[in-house]
């Protein structure tokens, strides 16, 4: 009985950890894409100035 409860709690904690990691990765991807977008915009500006 206790073994099943412990196993269920462990599975739940594992699920929570995976969800947390997924959220963290999504936030990181958003940050990186925003950075890339800014860099592209600056490159376009620099190119326009050079021409």
Secondary structure, DSSP 4 states (H G I P E B T S, - for coil): -HHHHHHHHHHHHHHHHHHHHHHHHHHHHHHHHHHHHHHHHHHHHHHHHH-
